[in-house]
Amino acid sequence: MHTGELLMIAAKVAELSGEAIQAEQLYRRAVRYYEKKHGDDSVQAAQVLMELGDFLEKKNRLSEAKECYERMRQILTRHVYESDQTKQS
């Protein structure tokens, strides 16, 4: 396992244990880790953004969750577009 996966597991454990502040910090660290390792628009960062968005939605922090989902959508849309362009070449 690598650091990003460990951060995600730790975030989920903290969330399930009721440690909301720690869980959020770990999710955000995982996003930063993947952005640094794979770039701001990495699929890995998008996956963590989805988890963070779900977490925030459960906490009724809807505007923050929406921001995560929107950023995730932008990243994934870009990857799909780039994939389509590569196939057409």
Sequence and secondary structure as in RCSB ss.txt:
>XXXX:A:sequence
MHTGELLMIAAKVAELSGEAIQAEQLYRRAVRYYEKKHGDDSVQAAQVLMELGDFLEKKNRLSEAKECYERMRQI
LTRHVYESDQTKQS
>XXXX:A:secstr
  HHHHHHHHHHHHHHTT HHHHHHHHHHHHHHHHHHH TT HHHHHHHHHHHHHHHHTT HHHHHHHHHHHHHH
HHHHHHHHHHHHH 
